Amino acid sequence: MPSLPARFAGIILAFAPLFVHRSWRHAQLLLIGAILVPGRRTVTNVLRITGHTRDRHFVNVHRVLNRAAWCPRTGSRILLEMLISAFAPRGPVILALDDTIERRRGKRIAAKGIYRDPVRSSGAHFVKASGLRWMSLMLLAPVSWAERVWALPVLTALVPSERACRVKRCRYKPLLDVGPQLALQARRWLPGRDLVLVGDSGFSALLFLDAMRRGGITAITRLRLDAALYEPAPPRPPGTIGRPRTKGARLPNLSDVLTTPRTRWHTIVVPGWYGAGERTIEIASATAVWRHGGLPVVPLRWVLVRDPENRFAPQALLCTDLDREPVQIVSWFVRRWNVEVTFQEARAHLGVETQRQWSDKAIARTTPCLLALFSIVTLLSSRLPIRKRTQVTTTAWYAKPKPTFVDALTAVRHALWREQTSVMSRRQRHRPKPRFVLPCPWAYALCQAA
């Protein structure tokens, strides 16, 4: 079993109650090996990087993912509590909800489907991809040494395709059914905190917004410029017969508000505008009621955003909390850009889409664990000395001003490898210096792993 630095033991051992003693030894091996191994995150590569290539009982490590009895949801709760304590101890907890496609092929992967690839597609070019769809709930928290907001995955759920549900004869759950379940689970885990959920235009649906409002979660999403907005329902006079009104007079479309000269615009400066620094924009805001026949009525605050220099098209945002300031709504919404950064970093440095499991249970566990590994590495790097976690890997041809996730991963790997070398070193006195022999994990990482 690889040795742990003392500063990392508290974080990794927090997940020990999820497993029985024997399974925990193998799970700890998987966790440390997944951090150390370069390239593909397969179980065999983890065994190679940790020096267990001669272990005859290697199948026990596979069983942690495809057979062992442990609850990933309980692990997500432990991870969320540690992230909240480290990065968001006070103030509102900002969460983000988004989906991603894991490109996978194979006849035995039952939950896969054919989807639009959001990375390779554009407005004029449609690209289809075969794979698995995942819905991930992330914590949007500022990381002090990186001086920007990171999206830290907490809870990830598989959304099987409609064809797979039809084959298994079970009810198909679309994204708008899975999303509220993840958000309301976080609400139950954090009963006393102010939760703000940020999503893209796919979550701008009345059923979803009403579920968030009734669950005590403030939802912020995009809003259509032609949405049917109304004034609140007038007071009901005593003795009135019939059902009470749900809306008042119809308000102009936001597309008309955008062009009318009577609209009052306010100039603000938003820090961290989609990773491009500060951006000066103009906003206009008011409250309204969004209603559609047969659907819940949702009160909201809308915010119109436009660029004085016309570098992006005007857009509208909504917030289900009428008392939020428009400047705060915009600043929270632009944090959503970090979700795409996390998905890209997880693919590039944590081996998402390189795993090779085909059993249903292993598939449902492996990708959420790899995404959660992003948050675990961030937690581990926060325990390092400030000089280590702020060290930036630069070259003559690439000047990086601030540390990124790859720098945090490098620092954590360095601490883990240093612990292994201190354990393997000879400490007896009066012994001639032995000839250096390259350890097997190092030989694999330096000479064989791609």
C-alpha positions in Angstrom: 0.0 0.0 0.0 1.4 3.4 -1.0 2.3 5.6 2.0 0.4 8.9 2.6 1.9 12.2 3.6 0.6 13.2 7.0 -1.1 16.4 5.6 -3.1 14.3 3.1 -4.2 11.5 5.6 -7.1 13.5 7.0 -8.8 14.1 3.6 -8.3 10.6 2.2 -9.2 8.8 5.4 -12.5 10.7 5.6 -13.8 8.3 3.0 -12.9 5.2 4.9 -16.3 4.7 6.6 -17.8 4.0 3.1 -16.0 0.6 2.9 -15.3 -2.4 4.9 -11.7 -2.9 6.0 -10.6 -5.1 3.1 -12.4 -3.1 0.4 -11.0 0.1 1.8 -7.4 -1.1 1.3 -8.2 -1.6 -2.4 -10.2 1.6 -2.7 -7.3 3.6 -1.2 -5.0 2.0 -3.7 -7.3 3.0 -6.6 -7.5 6.6 -5.3 -3.8 7.2 -4.9 -3.0 5.3 -8.1 -5.6 7.4 -10.1 -3.7 10.5 -9.0 -0.3 9.2 -9.9 -0.9 7.4 -13.1 -0.5 9.3 -16.4 -2.6 8.5 -19.5 -5.5 6.1 -19.3 -7.2 5.6 -16.0 -7.7 1.8 -16.1 -7.4 -0.4 -13.1 -4.4 -2.2 -14.6 -2.5 1.1 -15.1 -3.3 1.9 -11.5 -1.8 -1.4 -10.4 1.3 -0.8 -12.5 2.0 2.7 -11.1 1.6 1.5 -7.5 3.9 -1.4 -7.9 1.3 -4.2 -7.7 2.0 -5.9 -11.1 2.8 -9.2 -9.3 -0.3 -9.3 -7.2 -2.2 -12.5 -8.0 -5.4 -11.1 -6.4 -5.7 -8.1 -8.7 -9.3 -8.9 -9.4 -10.2 -7.6 -5.9 -9.2 -4.1 -7.0 -11.7 -4.4 -10.0 -14.4 -5.5 -7.6 -14.3 -2.2 -5.8 -16.0 -0.7 -8.8 -18.1 -3.5 -10.2 -19.2 -5.4 -7.1 -18.3 -4.0 -3.7 -21.1 -2.6 -1.5 -20.5 1.1 -0.9 -22.6 4.2 -1.5 -21.3 6.9 -3.9 -23.9 9.3 -2.7 -22.6 9.1 0.8 -19.2 9.8 -0.5 -20.5 12.9 -2.4 -21.9 14.2 0.9 -18.5 13.8 2.6 -16.8 15.5 -0.3 -19.3 18.4 -0.3 -18.8 19.0 3.4 -15.1 19.1 3.1 -15.3 21.5 0.1 -17.7 23.8 1.9 -15.4 23.9 4.9 -12.3 24.7 2.8 -13.6 27.1 0.2 -17.1 28.4 1.1 -17.4 28.5 4.9 -19.5 31.6 4.9 -22.0 33.3 2.6 -24.2 31.9 -0.2 -23.2 28.5 -1.6 -23.0 28.8 -5.4 -23.7 25.6 -7.3 -23.7 24.9 -11.0 -25.6 22.2 -12.9 -24.6 21.0 -16.4 -24.4 17.9 -18.5 -21.6 16.5 -20.6 -21.1 13.6 -23.1 -18.6 10.9 -22.4 -17.7 9.4 -25.8 -17.9 5.6 -25.4 -18.4 2.7 -27.8 -19.2 -0.9 -27.2 -22.1 -3.4 -27.5 -22.0 -4.1 -23.7 -22.5 -0.4 -22.7 -26.2 -0.5 -22.3 -26.8 3.2 -21.2 -25.1 4.8 -24.2 -27.0 6.8 -26.8 -26.5 9.1 -29.8 -26.3 12.8 -28.9 -25.3 16.1 -30.3 -21.6 16.7 -29.5 -21.6 20.2 -27.9 -17.8 20.5 -28.2 -17.4 19.7 -31.9 -20.8 21.1 -33.1 -21.5 24.7 -33.9 -24.5 26.7 -35.1 -24.0 25.7 -38.7 -22.3 22.3 -38.2 -24.0 19.4 -36.4 -21.8 16.5 -35.1 -23.3 13.4 -33.5 -21.4 11.4 -30.8 -22.0 7.9 -29.3 -21.6 7.9 -25.6 -22.9 8.4 -22.1 -24.6 11.5 -20.8 -23.8 12.7 -17.3 -25.4 15.3 -15.2 -22.9 16.9 -12.7 -23.5 19.2 -9.7 -20.5 21.4 -9.0 -19.5 23.9 -6.3 -18.4 27.3 -7.8 -15.9 28.6 -5.2 -13.0 30.9 -5.3 -9.6 29.2 -4.9 -7.3 31.7 -3.2 -3.9 30.6 -4.6 -5.3 30.4 -8.2 -7.1 33.8 -7.8 -10.2 32.7 -9.7 -13.3 30.6 -9.3 -13.0 26.8 -9.9 -15.9 24.5 -10.6 -15.5 21.5 -8.2 -17.6 18.4 -9.0 -19.6 17.1 -6.1 -22.4 14.8 -7.3 -22.6 13.2 -10.8 -25.4 11.0 -12.1 -25.8 9.0 -15.2 -28.7 9.9 -17.5 -29.4 6.8 -19.6 -30.6 7.2 -23.2 -34.3 6.9 -24.1 -33.5 3.7 -26.1 -31.7 2.1 -23.2 -34.7 2.8 -20.9 -37.0 1.4 -23.5 -35.0 -1.8 -23.7 -34.9 -2.2 -19.9 -38.6 -1.3 -19.7 -38.1 1.5 -17.2 -39.2 5.1 -17.2 -37.0 7.5 -19.1 -35.8 10.5 -17.0 -34.8 13.6 -19.1 -32.2 16.1 -17.9 -34.9 18.3 -16.4 -36.0 15.4 -14.1 -32.5 14.4 -13.0 -31.3 18.0 -12.4 -33.8 18.9 -9.7 -33.0 15.6 -7.9 -29.3 16.5 -7.6 -30.1 20.1 -6.5 -32.6 19.1 -3.9 -30.2 16.5 -2.6 -27.7 19.2 -1.9 -30.5 21.2 -0.2 -31.1 18.3 2.2 -27.3 18.1 2.9 -27.0 21.8 3.6 -30.3 22.7 5.4 -29.1 26.0 6.9 -27.2 27.5 4.0 -28.3 29.9 1.2 -28.1 27.9 -2.0 -27.8 29.5 -5.5 -28.0 27.3 -8.5 -26.6 28.5 -11.9 -27.6 26.8 -15.1 -27.6 27.3 -18.9 -30.7 27.9 -21.1 -31.6 24.2 -21.0 -32.8 24.7 -17.4 -34.9 27.7 -18.3 -38.1 25.7 -17.8 -41.1 26.5 -15.6 -41.3 23.1 -14.0 -37.7 23.2 -13.1 -37.7 26.8 -11.8 -40.9 26.1 -9.7 -39.2 23.0 -8.1 -36.2 25.1 -7.2 -38.3 27.9 -5.8 -40.4 25.5 -3.6 -37.2 23.8 -2.5 -35.7 27.0 -1.2 -33.0 27.3 -3.9 -32.4 30.4 -5.9 -32.1 29.5 -9.6 -30.3 31.7 -12.2 -30.5 30.8 -15.9 -30.9 32.4 -19.2 -34.3 33.7 -20.3 -35.8 33.9 -23.8 -36.2 37.4 -25.2 -39.8 36.4 -26.3 -40.9 34.9 -23.0 -44.5 35.6 -22.0 -44.1 37.9 -19.0 -46.9 39.4 -17.0 -47.5 41.7 -14.1 -48.4 40.1 -10.7 -52.0 39.2 -10.2 -54.0 42.1 -8.7 -55.5 41.8 -5.1 -58.6 39.7 -5.0 -61.7 41.8 -3.8 -63.8 40.2 -1.1 -66.7 38.2 -2.3 -65.3 37.5 -5.8 -66.6 34.3 -7.3 -64.3 31.9 -9.3 -60.7 30.8 -9.2 -58.2 33.5 -8.3 -56.2 35.1 -11.0 -52.6 34.0 -11.5 -51.3 36.9 -13.6 -51.9 40.6 -14.4 -51.5 42.6 -17.6 -49.1 41.3 -20.3 -45.8 43.0 -20.3 -43.8 43.9 -23.5 -41.3 41.3 -24.7 -37.8 41.7 -23.6 -36.8 42.1 -27.3 -39.0 45.2 -27.4 -37.5 46.5 -24.1 -34.1 46.1 -25.6 -34.8 48.5 -28.4 -37.1 51.0 -26.8 -35.5 54.4 -25.9 -37.4 54.5 -22.6 -35.4 51.7 -21.1 -33.0 52.9 -18.3 -29.6 51.3 -18.6 -27.0 51.1 -15.9 -23.3 50.7 -16.5 -21.5 48.1 -14.3 -18.1 46.4 -14.3 -18.2 42.6 -14.0 -14.9 40.9 -12.8 -13.9 37.5 -14.3 -16.1 37.8 -17.4 -15.7 34.3 -18.9 -12.1 34.2 -18.0 -11.2 37.4 -19.8 -10.8 39.7 -16.8 -13.1 42.7 -16.2 -15.8 43.6 -18.6 -17.9 46.8 -18.7 -21.5 46.1 -19.6 -25.0 47.8 -19.5 -27.9 46.2 -17.7 -31.6 46.8 -17.1 -33.7 44.9 -14.7 -37.3 44.6 -13.3 -39.6 41.9 -11.8 -42.4 40.0 -13.6 -44.4 36.8 -13.6 -43.6 34.1 -16.1 -46.6 32.0 -17.1 -47.6 29.5 -19.7 -50.8 27.6 -20.0 -50.9 24.4 -17.9 -47.6 25.1 -16.2 -46.7 26.6 -12.8 -46.5 30.4 -12.4 -43.0 31.6 -11.5 -42.2 35.1 -10.2 -38.8 36.2 -11.3 -36.4 39.1 -11.7 -35.1 39.5 -15.3 -31.9 41.2 -16.2 -31.1 42.4 -19.7 -27.4 42.5 -20.6 -25.8 44.3 -23.5 -22.3 45.3 -24.5 -21.6 49.0 -25.3 -19.0 47.8 -27.8 -21.2 45.1 -29.4 -18.7 42.3 -28.8 -21.6 39.9 -27.9 -25.3 39.7 -28.6 -27.7 41.0 -26.0 -29.0 38.4 -23.6 -31.5 38.1 -20.8 -31.1 36.3 -17.4 -33.6 35.4 -14.8 -33.5 34.9 -11.1 -36.2 33.3 -9.0 -35.3 35.5 -6.0 -36.9 38.9 -6.5 -34.7 40.6 -3.9 -31.3 39.7 -5.5 -29.3 42.6 -6.9 -28.9 42.6 -10.7 -25.1 43.1 -10.4 -24.9 40.0 -8.2 -27.0 38.0 -10.5 -24.7 38.7 -13.5 -21.6 38.1 -11.5 -22.9 34.7 -10.3 -24.0 33.7 -13.8 -20.6 34.3 -15.4 -19.1 31.8 -13.0 -20.8 29.1 -15.0 -18.0 29.3 -17.6 -15.7 27.4 -15.2 -17.9 24.3 -15.5 -16.6 23.8 -19.1 -13.1 24.3 -17.9 -13.5 21.5 -15.4 -14.9 19.1 -18.0 -11.9 19.8 -20.2 -9.3 19.5 -17.4 -10.9 16.2 -16.4 -10.6 14.8 -19.9 -7.0 16.1 -20.4 -5.5 15.3 -17.0 -7.7 12.8 -15.2 -8.4 10.3 -18.0 -12.2 10.8 -18.4 -13.2 8.8 -21.5 -10.2 6.5 -21.2 -11.6 4.0 -18.7 -12.7 0.6 -20.1 -15.4 -0.8 -17.7 -18.4 -2.3 -19.3 -20.5 -3.6 -16.4 -23.4 -1.2 -15.5 -22.3 -0.7 -11.8 -18.7 0.0 -12.7 -19.7 2.5 -15.4 -22.1 4.3 -13.0 -19.2 4.6 -10.5 -16.0 5.2 -12.4 -16.8 8.5 -14.2 -18.3 10.2 -11.1 -15.2 9.1 -9.2 -12.9 10.6 -11.8 -14.8 13.9 -11.8 -14.8 13.9 -8.0 -11.0 13.3 -8.2 -10.8 16.9 -9.5 -12.2 18.2 -6.2 -10.1 15.8 -4.1 -6.9 16.9 -5.8 -7.9 20.6 -5.2 -8.5 19.7 -1.5 -5.1 17.9 -1.2 -3.3 20.9 -2.8 -4.9 23.2 -0.3 -3.0 21.3 2.5 0.4 21.9 0.8 2.6 24.8 1.9 1.8 28.1 0.0 5.1 27.9 -1.9 4.2 24.5 -3.3 0.6 25.1 -4.3 1.4 28.5 -5.9 4.3 27.2 -7.9 3.6 27.6 -11.7 5.1 25.3 -14.3 6.4 27.7 -17.0 8.7 27.3 -20.0 10.5 29.7 -22.3 7.6 29.5 -24.8 4.7 29.5 -22.4 4.4 32.1 -19.6 1.6 31.2 -17.2 0.7 34.0 -14.8 -1.4 32.0 -12.3 -1.5 28.3 -11.3 -4.1 26.0 -12.8 -5.3 22.6 -12.1 -2.4 20.9 -13.8 -0.1 22.7 -11.4 -2.1 21.5 -8.4 -2.0 18.0 -9.7 1.8 18.2 -10.2 2.3 19.5 -6.6 0.1 16.6 -5.2 1.9 14.0 -7.3 5.3 15.4 -6.1 4.3 15.1 -2.5 3.0 11.6 -3.0 6.2 10.5 -4.8 8.4 12.1 -2.2 6.6 10.1 0.5 7.3 6.9 -1.4 11.0 7.7 -1.8 11.4 8.5 1.9 9.8 5.2 2.8 12.0 3.2 0.3 15.3 5.0 1.3 17.8 3.1 3.5 18.4 4.7 6.9 21.0 2.4 8.4 24.3 4.0 9.2 27.8 2.8 8.1 26.6 1.2 5.0 28.1 1.9 1.6 26.0 3.8 -0.9 24.0 1.2 -2.9 23.7 1.4 -6.6 20.5 3.2 -7.6 17.8 1.0 -9.1 14.9 2.6 -10.9 11.7 1.5 -9.0 9.2 -0.3 -11.2 6.4 2.3 -10.9 8.9 5.0 -12.0 10.0 2.9 -14.9 6.4 2.5 -16.0 5.6 6.2 -15.7 8.8 7.4 -17.4 9.4 4.7 -20.0 6.1 2.9 -20.8 3.1 5.0 -20.0 1.9 7.3 -22.9 
